[in-house]
Amino acid sequence: MKRTLSLIAMMWMLLFALPSCTPNPYVKTNRSYKKQAKSYAKILSMKPEDIRTDSSTLPRWWVGTTNFNMRKPNFVIIHHTAQNSCLQTLQTFTLPRTQVSAHYVICKDGVTRHMLNDYLRSWHGGVAKWGSLTDINSASIGIELDNNGFESFPAPQINSLIQLLDTLKRRYSIPIANFIGHADIAPTRKNDPNIYFPWKTLAEKGYGSWYTDTTTVFVPETFNNIHALRIIGYDTRDSISAIKAFKRHFVQDTSGILNDSDRKILFNLVSQ
C-alpha cells in the first residue's frame, strides 16, 4: 500500500514538474532582445557632445542637465491579431523578417504576454495619423488581442485588457480619449479591432471616448461631418474610409454613409 502511494506521489510530482522542464522556444529571440536593449542602454549612457566654435572662450567642461526623465507613451492603440492563435502571433512577433511587433499580446484565455518594455518603440501602428500626430509608434503602446477579426472577444480576454489598461492609464497618465483602435489611426488600411470589439464597455470603465444619450440631440443644418471627424482625430483625406472607421468604432457598422442617427452621435462627441 505504501509503495503504491509513493508511486502515485511521484507521478504527481512529475506531472507538476513537466511545465518547468519544457524548453523555452524563445531562448534565441529573448537573447536578441537583451542584446538590443543593452545596445540602446549604451547609447543612452553616452555623454552628449559639446558643440563649440573656434572663437569660444568657455572652459571645456561638459555640463549635463539634471532635469530629465524617460519619454513616456501618451496613447494606447488596440489591435486584433488577424491570426489563428496566440502562439502564431508570438511567432510572428519574434521573426525579424516580419518587421512587426507589439508591447502586449493578450490571448483568448486572458494570459497577457508583455513582449516589449513600455518605453521602447514597438512597430505596431505602421503608416498612421491621429490629429496632427503622424509618428504613432513613438507616442503609443500597442496591444494585440488574439482574434481573427470576425469573432467576439471572450470575457477573460476583455477582463485582462481592462486590468492592463487600468495599469497603463495610471502609470503614464494617458488621457481618456487616447485609447483608440488601429482602424482609427489607419482607416484606409486597417479594420481592427473591428465591429465585435466592446468599445462602449471600455469607455464605461474610462478608456476611450463615447457618446451620451442622443434622443434629444438636434444637429444644425450647417454641421460639417468631415470637419467633425477631423476634430475628433480622424485622417479625412479619404473621407469614406474615415466614416467607415468612425462607424466601426461607435456604431458597430461598416458602411461609408452617415445617416441621421450617426450624425447625432458625431455631433454629440464633438460637443463634449
PEMO-V562945 format. One record per pair of residues at least 12 apart in sequence whose ideal C-beta (glycine too) atoms are under 10 Angstrom apart, sorted by the first residue. I is the first residue (numbers start at 0). J is the second residue. Records with the same first field share a line. If there is no record, write none. Layout:
BEGIN
I: J + J
END
This chain:
BEGIN
24: 86 + 89 + 90 + 93
25: 89 + 90 + 93 + 114
27: 93
28: 89 + 90 + 92 + 93 + 94 + 95 + 114
29: 93
31: 93 + 95
32: 93 + 114 + 115 + 116 + 119
35: 119
36: 115 + 116 + 119
39: 116 + 118 + 119 + 120
43: 69
46: 61 + 63
47: 61 + 62 + 63 + 64
48: 61
49: 61 + 62
69: 116 + 117 + 118 + 119
70: 118 + 119 + 120 + 137 + 138
71: 117 + 118 + 138 + 140 + 170 + 171 + 172 + 173
72: 102 + 117 + 118 + 119 + 120 + 121 + 136 + 137 + 138 + 139 + 140 + 141 + 167 + 170 + 171 + 173 + 177
73: 132 + 137 + 138 + 139 + 140 + 171 + 172 + 173 + 174 + 177
74: 124 + 129 + 132 + 135 + 136 + 137 + 138 + 139 + 140 + 141 + 171 + 173 + 174 + 176 + 177 + 178 + 179 + 184
75: 102 + 103 + 139 + 140 + 141 + 142 + 160 + 163 + 164 + 167 + 168 + 171 + 173 + 177 + 178 + 179 + 180 + 206 + 207
76: 101 + 102 + 121 + 123 + 124 + 127 + 129 + 135 + 136 + 138 + 139 + 140 + 141 + 142 + 143 + 177 + 178 + 179 + 180 + 181 + 182 + 183 + 184 + 185 + 191 + 192
77: 103 + 105 + 140 + 141 + 142 + 143 + 144 + 160 + 164 + 178 + 179 + 180 + 181 + 182 + 183 + 191 + 192 + 196 + 198 + 201 + 206 + 207
78: 101 + 104 + 123 + 124 + 141 + 142 + 143 + 144 + 146 + 148 + 180 + 181 + 182 + 189 + 191 + 192 + 193 + 196
79: 143 + 144 + 145 + 146 + 147 + 148 + 149 + 150 + 152 + 180 + 181 + 182 + 189 + 190 + 191 + 192 + 193 + 195 + 196
80: 92 + 101 + 104 + 105 + 106 + 143 + 144 + 145 + 146 + 147 + 148 + 191 + 192
81: 143 + 145 + 146 + 147 + 148 + 149 + 189 + 190 + 191 + 192 + 193
82: 143 + 145 + 146 + 147 + 148
83: 145 + 147
84: 106 + 107 + 145 + 147
85: 104 + 105 + 106 + 107 + 108 + 110 + 112 + 143 + 144 + 145 + 146 + 156
86: 106 + 145
87: 145
88: 101 + 104 + 106 + 112 + 114 + 143 + 144 + 145 + 146
89: 104 + 106 + 112 + 114 + 143 + 145
91: 104 + 143
92: 104 + 112 + 114 + 115 + 121 + 122 + 123 + 143
93: 114
97: 122
98: 122 + 125
99: 121 + 122 + 123 + 125 + 141 + 143
100: 114 + 115 + 119 + 120 + 121 + 122 + 123 + 136 + 141 + 143
101: 113 + 114 + 115 + 121 + 122 + 123 + 124 + 140 + 141 + 142 + 143 + 144
102: 114 + 115 + 116 + 117 + 118 + 119 + 120 + 121 + 123 + 139 + 140 + 141 + 142 + 143 + 163 + 167
103: 115 + 117 + 121 + 123 + 140 + 141 + 142 + 143 + 144 + 159 + 160 + 163 + 167
104: 141 + 142 + 143 + 144 + 145
105: 142 + 143 + 144 + 145 + 146 + 152 + 155 + 156 + 157 + 158 + 159 + 160 + 162 + 163
106: 143 + 144 + 145 + 146 + 153 + 155 + 156 + 159
107: 144 + 145 + 146 + 150 + 152 + 153 + 155 + 156 + 159
108: 145 + 153 + 155 + 156 + 159
109: 153 + 154 + 155 + 156 + 157 + 158 + 159 + 160 + 162
110: 145 + 155 + 156 + 159
111: 142 + 156 + 159 + 160 + 162 + 163
112: 143 + 145
113: 163
114: 141 + 143
115: 140 + 141
117: 140 + 166 + 167 + 170 + 171
118: 140 + 171
120: 134 + 136 + 137 + 138 + 139 + 141
121: 136 + 137 + 139 + 140 + 141 + 142 + 143
122: 136 + 141
123: 135 + 136 + 139 + 140 + 141 + 142 + 143 + 181
124: 136 + 137 + 138 + 139 + 141 + 181 + 184 + 185 + 189
125: 181 + 184 + 185 + 188 + 189
126: 184 + 185 + 187 + 188
127: 139 + 181 + 183 + 184 + 185 + 186 + 187 + 188 + 189 + 234
128: 183 + 184 + 185 + 186 + 232 + 233 + 234 + 235 + 236
129: 177 + 179 + 183 + 184 + 185 + 231 + 232 + 233 + 234
130: 184 + 229 + 230 + 231 + 232 + 233 + 234
131: 232
132: 177 + 184 + 232
133: 184 + 234
135: 179 + 181 + 184 + 185
138: 177
139: 173 + 177 + 179 + 184
140: 163 + 164 + 167 + 171 + 173 + 178
141: 181
142: 160 + 163 + 164 + 167 + 178 + 181 + 192
143: 181 + 191 + 192
144: 156 + 157 + 159 + 160 + 191 + 192 + 196
146: 191 + 192 + 193 + 195 + 196
147: 193
148: 189 + 190 + 191 + 192 + 193 + 194 + 195 + 196
149: 193 + 194 + 195
150: 193 + 195
151: 195 + 196 + 197
152: 192 + 193 + 195 + 196 + 197 + 200
154: 197
157: 196 + 197 + 200 + 201
160: 192 + 196 + 197 + 200 + 201 + 204 + 206
161: 197 + 200 + 201 + 204 + 205 + 206
163: 206
164: 178 + 201 + 204 + 205 + 206 + 207
165: 204 + 205 + 206
167: 206
168: 204 + 205 + 206
173: 206
174: 208
175: 202 + 204 + 205 + 206 + 207 + 208 + 209
176: 202 + 206 + 207 + 208 + 231 + 232 + 268 + 271
177: 206 + 207 + 208 + 232
178: 198 + 201 + 202 + 204 + 205 + 206 + 207 + 208
179: 198 + 206 + 207 + 208 + 231 + 232 + 233 + 244 + 248
180: 192 + 193 + 196 + 198 + 207 + 244 + 247 + 248
181: 193 + 244
182: 194 + 196 + 240 + 243 + 244 + 245 + 247 + 248 + 253
183: 207 + 231 + 232 + 233 + 234 + 241 + 244 + 245 + 247 + 248
184: 232 + 233 + 234 + 244
185: 234 + 240 + 244
186: 228 + 233 + 234 + 235 + 236 + 237 + 238 + 239 + 240 + 241 + 242 + 243 + 244 + 245 + 247
187: 234 + 236 + 237 + 239 + 240 + 241 + 243 + 244
188: 240
189: 240 + 244 + 247
190: 243 + 244 + 247 + 253
191: 247
192: 247 + 248
193: 247 + 248 + 251 + 253
194: 246 + 247 + 248 + 250 + 251 + 252 + 253
195: 251
196: 247 + 248 + 251
197: 251
198: 247 + 248 + 249 + 251
199: 249 + 251
202: 249
207: 248 + 249
208: 231 + 232 + 248 + 249 + 268 + 271
209: 248 + 249 + 264 + 267 + 268 + 271
210: 249 + 250 + 263 + 264 + 265 + 266 + 267 + 268 + 269 + 270 + 271
211: 264 + 267 + 268 + 270 + 271
212: 263 + 267
213: 259 + 260 + 261 + 262 + 263 + 264 + 265 + 266 + 267 + 268
214: 263
215: 263
216: 259 + 260 + 262 + 263 + 264 + 265 + 266 + 267 + 270
217: 263 + 266
218: 259 + 262 + 263 + 264 + 265 + 266 + 267
219: 266
222: 262 + 263 + 265 + 266 + 269
223: 269
224: 238 + 241 + 242 + 245 + 257 + 261 + 262 + 265 + 266
225: 238 + 241 + 242 + 257
226: 269
227: 245 + 257 + 262 + 265 + 266 + 268 + 269 + 270
228: 241 + 242 + 244 + 245 + 257 + 265 + 268 + 269
229: 241 + 269
230: 265 + 268 + 269
231: 245 + 248 + 249 + 265 + 268 + 269 + 271
233: 245 + 248
237: 255
238: 255
239: 254 + 255 + 256
240: 255
241: 255
242: 254 + 255 + 256 + 257 + 261 + 265
243: 255 + 256
245: 257 + 261 + 264 + 265 + 268
246: 258 + 261 + 264 + 265
249: 261 + 264 + 265 + 267 + 268
250: 264 + 265
END
